[in-house]
Amino acid sequence: MKSSERICTYELPFGLWLLLLTDEERLVRTWLQDSKPNAEEIRSGVLKDFLDKYSSGLWEPSFVLNLVDWNMFTEKRAEVYRTLTTAVPMGSTITYGRLGNICNCSPRAVGSYMRTNKFPIIIPCHRVVGQKSLGGYSPEVQWKRVILEWELNNAKSNSGNRTFWSW
């Protein structure tokens, strides 16, 4: 960890904690855990504003587009992440195949991008599901179901039309 980086945390409304590694308000990485971490809570700034809105059921893609350094990704990965972030509203899901069709890449490539997503919740990889199953989620697939169910029940009207697959 660089000296300018710090770890802070945010308690999500569905019982998980989001940890954020930041560098001067720039997001470096996020991850989830199910117990309260030993880190200071995020108190202000664009990240907190985004997370407060998310926790109240509002999905603001414009926030995400400004939080993430898109240059860290290949062009195709960035396209898939941006499409997911802007086209799949809170309370909705999309299949690996459909997202791949939209972005002109294989479902397998989409799965690889989701599996290695450095920004869970911020880039909502949990909204990508299999055609006949929920698909994977790291570190625990049960968290994916909890997050999706919370989003489905709490998404506000700005989140657009919802499509949700349930297994």
Kinemage of the C-alpha trace (Angstrom):
@kinemage 1
@onewidth
@group {chain A} dominant
@subgroup {mainchain}
@vectorlist {calphas} color= white
{ca met a 1} P 0.000 0.000 0.000
{ca lys a 2} L 1.319 3.450 -0.934
{ca ser a 3} L 1.697 6.062 1.783
{ca ser a 4} L -1.023 8.184 0.130
{ca glu a 5} L -3.511 5.292 0.191
{ca arg a 6} L -5.897 4.548 3.021
{ca ile a 7} L -8.510 1.948 3.811
{ca cys a 8} L -11.928 3.068 4.942
{ca thr a 9} L -15.219 1.261 5.343
{ca tyr a 10} L -18.930 1.704 4.762
{ca glu a 11} L -21.717 -0.371 6.296
{ca leu a 12} L -24.108 -1.465 3.562
{ca pro a 13} L -27.834 -1.810 4.321
{ca phe a 14} L -27.938 -5.564 3.701
{ca gly a 15} L -25.483 -6.542 6.438
{ca leu a 16} L -22.144 -6.467 4.624
{ca trp a 17} L -19.262 -4.048 4.949
{ca leu a 18} L -17.654 -2.473 1.897
{ca leu a 19} L -13.980 -1.725 2.316
{ca leu a 20} L -12.509 0.928 0.072
{ca leu a 21} L -8.852 1.470 -0.683
{ca thr a 22} L -8.546 5.070 -1.786
{ca asp a 23} L -5.794 7.378 -2.952
{ca glu a 24} L -6.848 11.015 -2.600
{ca glu a 25} L -10.563 10.324 -3.297
{ca arg a 26} L -9.599 8.073 -6.231
{ca leu a 27} L -10.844 4.549 -5.825
{ca val a 28} L -8.070 1.930 -5.971
{ca arg a 29} L -10.031 -1.195 -4.949
{ca thr a 30} L -13.127 -2.317 -3.039
{ca trp a 31} L -14.027 -5.588 -1.367
{ca leu a 32} L -16.742 -6.984 0.895
{ca gln a 33} L -16.717 -8.713 4.242
{ca asp a 34} L -19.415 -9.855 6.642
{ca ser a 35} L -17.949 -8.542 9.897
{ca lys a 36} L -17.121 -5.022 11.009
{ca pro a 37} L -13.582 -4.246 9.868
{ca asn a 38} L -10.955 -2.455 11.894
{ca ala a 39} L -10.889 0.627 9.674
{ca glu a 40} L -12.290 4.130 9.894
{ca glu a 41} L -15.677 4.778 8.361
{ca ile a 42} L -15.786 6.967 5.285
{ca arg a 43} L -17.101 10.341 6.460
{ca ser a 44} L -17.390 12.620 3.448
{ca gly a 45} L -16.694 13.090 -0.222
{ca val a 46} L -17.930 11.765 -3.533
{ca leu a 47} L -17.530 8.105 -2.507
{ca lys a 48} L -19.679 8.598 0.590
{ca asp a 49} L -22.283 10.518 -1.416
{ca phe a 50} L -22.462 7.661 -3.931
{ca leu a 51} L -22.737 5.000 -1.201
{ca asp a 52} L -25.385 6.981 0.710
{ca lys a 53} L -27.480 7.215 -2.460
{ca tyr a 54} L -26.946 3.525 -3.211
{ca ser a 55} L -27.991 2.634 0.361
{ca ser a 56} L -31.188 4.629 -0.070
{ca gly a 57} L -32.034 2.749 -3.285
{ca leu a 58} L -30.705 5.206 -5.865
{ca trp a 59} L -28.277 4.094 -8.572
{ca glu a 60} L -26.203 6.968 -9.974
{ca pro a 61} L -24.087 5.723 -12.908
{ca ser a 62} L -22.605 9.195 -13.420
{ca phe a 63} L -20.950 8.916 -9.990
{ca val a 64} L -19.361 5.587 -10.947
{ca leu a 65} L -18.087 6.922 -14.239
{ca asn a 66} L -16.162 9.573 -12.291
{ca leu a 67} L -14.989 7.355 -9.408
{ca val a 68} L -13.115 4.771 -11.431
{ca asp a 69} L -9.886 5.287 -13.385
{ca trp a 70} L -10.992 3.637 -16.629
{ca asn a 71} L -7.443 3.736 -18.021
{ca met a 72} L -6.497 0.812 -15.760
{ca phe a 73} L -8.600 -1.523 -17.928
{ca thr a 74} L -8.285 -2.806 -21.470
{ca glu a 75} L -10.635 -1.094 -23.894
{ca lys a 76} L -12.998 -4.094 -24.047
{ca arg a 77} L -13.103 -4.618 -20.267
{ca ala a 78} L -13.830 -0.915 -19.755
{ca glu a 79} L -16.624 -1.119 -22.346
{ca val a 80} L -18.219 -4.104 -20.584
{ca tyr a 81} L -17.963 -2.433 -17.156
{ca arg a 82} L -19.337 0.900 -18.434
{ca thr a 83} L -22.213 -0.844 -20.214
{ca leu a 84} L -23.076 -2.828 -17.093
{ca thr a 85} L -22.882 0.287 -14.925
{ca thr a 86} L -25.054 2.458 -17.163
{ca ala a 87} L -27.474 -0.017 -18.781
{ca val a 88} L -28.430 -2.371 -15.932
{ca pro a 89} L -30.318 -0.454 -13.248
{ca met a 90} L -30.533 -1.335 -9.588
{ca gly a 91} L -33.075 -4.089 -9.083
{ca ser a 92} L -32.287 -5.669 -12.461
{ca thr a 93} L -30.037 -8.395 -13.759
{ca ile a 94} L -28.555 -9.278 -17.136
{ca thr a 95} L -27.125 -12.577 -18.359
{ca tyr a 96} L -23.474 -13.055 -19.237
{ca gly a 97} L -24.602 -13.855 -22.787
{ca arg a 98} L -26.778 -10.754 -23.197
{ca leu a 99} L -24.063 -8.438 -21.869
{ca gly a 100} L -21.589 -10.154 -24.188
{ca asn a 101} L -23.921 -9.621 -27.163
{ca ile a 102} L -24.319 -5.935 -26.351
{ca cys a 103} L -20.536 -5.486 -26.051
{ca asn a 104} L -19.601 -7.842 -28.896
{ca cys a 105} L -17.641 -10.304 -26.769
{ca ser a 106} L -18.167 -13.841 -25.511
{ca pro a 107} L -20.108 -14.729 -22.347
{ca arg a 108} L -16.906 -16.372 -21.124
{ca ala a 109} L -15.029 -13.058 -21.459
{ca val a 110} L -17.822 -11.295 -19.561
{ca gly a 111} L -17.561 -13.931 -16.813
{ca ser a 112} L -13.817 -13.403 -16.606
{ca tyr a 113} L -14.277 -9.635 -16.293
{ca met a 114} L -16.878 -10.063 -13.553
{ca arg a 115} L -14.744 -12.597 -11.661
{ca thr a 116} L -11.778 -10.189 -11.615
{ca asn a 117} L -13.749 -6.989 -10.948
{ca lys a 118} L -11.707 -4.845 -8.534
{ca phe a 119} L -14.733 -2.749 -7.569
{ca pro a 120} L -17.675 -4.877 -6.373
{ca ile a 121} L -20.847 -2.846 -5.706
{ca ile a 122} L -19.310 0.172 -7.492
{ca ile a 123} L -19.130 -1.803 -10.759
{ca pro a 124} L -22.185 -4.001 -10.128
{ca cys a 125} L -20.897 -7.422 -11.219
{ca his a 126} L -23.496 -8.991 -8.903
{ca arg a 127} L -26.152 -7.998 -11.477
{ca val a 128} L -24.711 -10.377 -14.083
{ca val a 129} L -26.261 -13.840 -13.878
{ca gly a 130} L -26.197 -17.115 -15.770
{ca gln a 131} L -28.969 -18.147 -18.119
{ca lys a 132} L -30.061 -20.973 -15.799
{ca ser a 133} L -28.334 -20.119 -12.538
{ca leu a 134} L -27.295 -17.226 -10.386
{ca gly a 135} L -23.679 -17.596 -11.512
{ca gly a 136} L -20.675 -17.040 -9.299
{ca tyr a 137} L -19.703 -14.338 -6.840
{ca ser a 138} L -16.591 -13.913 -4.786
{ca pro a 139} L -16.080 -14.482 -1.952
{ca glu a 140} L -19.519 -16.055 -1.403
{ca val a 141} L -22.347 -16.681 -3.886
{ca gln a 142} L -24.970 -16.303 -1.133
{ca trp a 143} L -23.949 -12.631 -0.860
{ca lys a 144} L -24.923 -12.157 -4.513
{ca arg a 145} L -28.463 -13.331 -3.767
{ca val a 146} L -28.682 -11.078 -0.674
{ca ile a 147} L -27.488 -8.032 -2.643
{ca leu a 148} L -29.806 -8.716 -5.595
{ca glu a 149} L -32.832 -9.254 -3.350
{ca trp a 150} L -32.069 -6.063 -1.414
{ca glu a 151} L -31.713 -4.080 -4.655
{ca leu a 152} L -34.936 -5.532 -6.087
{ca asn a 153} L -36.880 -4.543 -2.970
{ca asn a 154} L -35.282 -1.127 -2.442
{ca ala a 155} L -34.560 0.369 -5.883
{ca lys a 156} L -36.141 3.782 -6.364
{ca ser a 157} L -37.836 4.988 -9.542
{ca asn a 158} L -34.709 6.498 -11.139
{ca ser a 159} L -33.458 2.971 -11.666
{ca gly a 160} L -35.513 2.423 -14.848
{ca asn a 161} L -37.177 -0.763 -16.064
{ca arg a 162} L -36.290 -3.870 -14.110
{ca thr a 163} L -35.608 -7.356 -15.375
{ca phe a 164} L -34.824 -9.922 -12.711
{ca trp a 165} L -34.137 -13.627 -13.006
{ca ser a 166} L -34.884 -15.699 -9.926
{ca trp a 167} L -33.770 -19.240 -9.157
